[in-house]
Amino acid sequence: MFSPSQGVYRVMEEPLHEELLITRSQVVQKNAQGIVQHMSVRKQPAARAFVDVFLSFFSGDQEAWKKTFDVTFSGTVADWTLGFVPKLNSPGANALRSIVLEGHDGVLNAMTLTEVNGDVTHTVYSNQHPLVHPFPSELL
């Protein structure tokens, strides 16, 4: 679920239960045991770049993309790929090589985050459903 004022909220049910709220200033995670962890992104360039791309992607803020990233688009509206490479002087350039978002019919299906040290995180989104209730207050 996306809210321009609150961020992106995601619930993962398998292989384990996890709730995640991504805002401009932090990433909040709640695990299956109900433990909530807050991570500030201010001093973490890779996390900050990820948050900027993720939130600007969901809000459709292309101007925000262009300030910090060189962006490529391939495919069609029905089956697309967006690539984000940090500009040389941007905050994430020292930590992040690229972020690639892949989707189909208006839905984000996968994200690949590649760091400059070679680490790669690939996330696949499946069985997605719109959230019918507001963000949990314990994550805000």
N, C-alpha and C positions, 0 to 999 in steps of 0.2 A: 504494500500500500504506500502511496506517496502523498505527502502533504507539503506544499511549498513552505509553510511556516514551521513544520515539525521535522521533516526529513522523510527517509525511507524506512519502513518497518517490514520485516520479513520474519516468517515463522518457518522453521525447518522441522519436519516431523521424523524423518529417517535419514541416516541411520540412528540418529539420536535427536531428542527434542532440544531446540535452541530458538530463542527469540533474539532478534538483532534490530536495533534502532540506530540509523546513521543520520547524524545531524551535521551542520557546518562545523561545530566545535568538538564533537566527540562521537565515539562509537560505544554503544551500550549493549551489553550481551547478558542474556539471562539463560542459565543452563537448566537442565531437567530437574535439578534439585532446588531450583528457585533462587540460586545465588546470582546476584546482579553485579556485574563489573563495568566500570566506566573507564574508557581510555581516551584521554585528550589527544587530539591530532595536531595541536599547535606546534609541537617540537618534533614531529615525525613527518618529514617531507613526503615519503611514499604514501603514508596513510592519508595525509592532507590532499595529495594529488588524486588519490583514489576517491576520496569523499567529494572533491570538487567535480570530478568527471561524473560520478554516479548521480549526484544531485542535479547537476546541470543537464545531464541526459534526461532524467525523469521530468524536469521542468521545461525541457525544450529550449533552454537558454543557450543558443548558439554563440552569442556574444561572449559569454563566459568561457566557452570552449576555445574560441579564437584568441583570447588574451593569453592563455596558458599553454595551449596545445596546437600542434599541427594535426588536422583531422582529415581522414580519408573515408570515403564511402564507396562500397562496392555492392553489387547485387541489384535487387529490385525492392520495391516497397513490400512485397510479400515475403522475400527472403533476402535479408540484408546483413552487412557487416560494417561496423564503424570502428576505425582505428584511431587511437589518440597517442601521440608522441609528444612528450613535454618539450616546449621550446627551450633553447639553451640556457636562458637566464631565468627560467621559472623555478619556483621553490622545489618542485619534484624532480628536476632534471638530474640531480646528483644521486637519486635513489631509484628512480623509475625509468625503465626503458620504453615500455608501452602498456596500453590497456586496449584490449580488443573486445568489443561487444558484438554478439551475434543474435539475430532474432528472426522471427517468422510471424507474419500477419500481426504486427504491432505488439508482440510479446517478446521480452528479453529471454532468450534461451540459454545463453552461455556468456561467460566473461573469462578472459585470460589476462592475468596481470603478470608482466615480466619485469623483474627488478634488474638494475645494472650489474649486480653481482651474479646474474644468471639464474636466480631462483624464479620459478614459474608456478603460479597458482591458477588452476583452471577450475571454474565453478560452473556446474550445469544446473539449470533451473528447469524443473519438470512438474507436471501436475499442479499448475498454479491456479489459485482461486482468489478472487477479490475478497478483501477483508470487509466484513459487514459491521464491524464494531470499531469504535475509536481506538487509538493507540493506548496500550496499557499505561496507567499513570505511574507505575513503579519504574518505568523506563524513561520517563520524561524528566 
